[in-house]
Amino acid sequence: MSLITNAYGNWLTSMKWDYNATLRRHFAITEFNIHPLMDNLIKYKSINKLFCCIEEDRNDNMTHLHLLIDTNASYSKERLSKEIGVNKKTVSYLDRINDINQIGHYVTKDFWKRTSFYDIRFK
């Protein structure tokens, strides 16, 4: 893990995050088509901030999205998919964060790859 990757992970772990989600689409998620998804979600009053990370899948040319959510509400896969505006099958994983240190460094593990993309939104 590079010094920059480690520093980015440390910075993320210094913030409050409530949920960790993974989204997979039937087409590649890119830095060009991620912004509408983030825009759809950040507009809700229950969302305080969002972090997203696009990573390549290991076995093909597809990508997936890791999402960290700071919220004052309870979320389910159904609610998240509805607020983002995607099919509910797109949200393949959603869980409350118990250990931000592990999650913060996990979502930044591919920071050094040119195919990765990161974005953070604050209100």
N, C-alpha and C positions, 0 to 999 in steps of 0.2 A: 504494500500500500504506500503510495507516495505521500510526501509531506503535505501537499495541497489537498489531496483526498482526505487525509486524516484531519486536517484543519477544518475542512468543510463539514465533515461528519461531526466534529466537536461543536462547531457553530450550531448545527441543527439540533444537537442534543441539549443545547443550552436553552432551547425554547420549549414551550408547552405544546404537545401534540396528543390528541386523543385517539385517533384512528389511523390504521395503516390499511391501505387497499391496493389491490392489483387489478388492473383492467386489461383485457385482451379483446381485440376486435378481429373481424374477419378480413381486415386489411391492415397494413402496417400503420402504426401510430407514428407520426413524425412531428418535427418542430413546427410544421406548417398547419397541421390539423389539430394540434393539442389546444391551441388558444381558445377556440369556441367552447371546448369542454370545461376549461378552467373558468372562462367568463360566465358560463351557465351556473356553475356551482358557487362562485364567490359572491354572486348577487344575493344569495339567501342570507337573511339576518342571523341565522344560527351559525353561519361559518365566519370565523374570525381570521383565519389565514390558511393557505394551502401551499404545499410543496409538491412538485411533481418531478419525476425522473423517468425518461424513456430509455429503455435498454433493449438490446438485440436479444432475441431468443437464441438458444445454443444450437438448435438443430435445423434451422431454416432461415429464411430471409425476413421473418416477421419480427415484430417488436411488441413489447408490453409496457405498461405504465405503472409505476409505483406512485402512490399518492399518500401524503401525510396530511391529516386534517385536524385543525384546531377548531373545536365547536363547543357550544353549550347545549347541544341536543343529543338525543340517542339516534343512532343510524343503523339501518339494516341495508342489505344489498339492494332490496327493492326501492327504498327511499333514495339511496345514493344514485342508483341508475336513473330514477325518475328526475331527480334534480339536475343531473348532468345532461340528461336528454339522450340516453342510449338504451339499447335493449338490456333487460335485466341479466341476460347471460354474459354480458360484457364484464360485469363485476365478478371476477372469479374468486376473489378473496377479500374479506373485510373483517377486521377484528380490532378490539380495543388494544391500545398499546400498554403493555405492562413494564417493559424495560426500554426506555428511549435510547439508551446507550447502544444496544444491539441494533435497533431499527435505524437510528441515525447514520451509523456506519455502513449498514447493509445497503441502504438506498444510494449511497455515494461510492460504492465499491468500484463502479466502472467510470468514475469521473474522468479518468485520463483517456478513455477511448473517444476517438473522434466521432463515433456513431451515437454517442450518448448525448442527451439534452436535458437540461435542468431549468426549472422555473419556480419562482416563489411569488405568492400574491399576499399582500397585506391589505387590510381595510383601513 
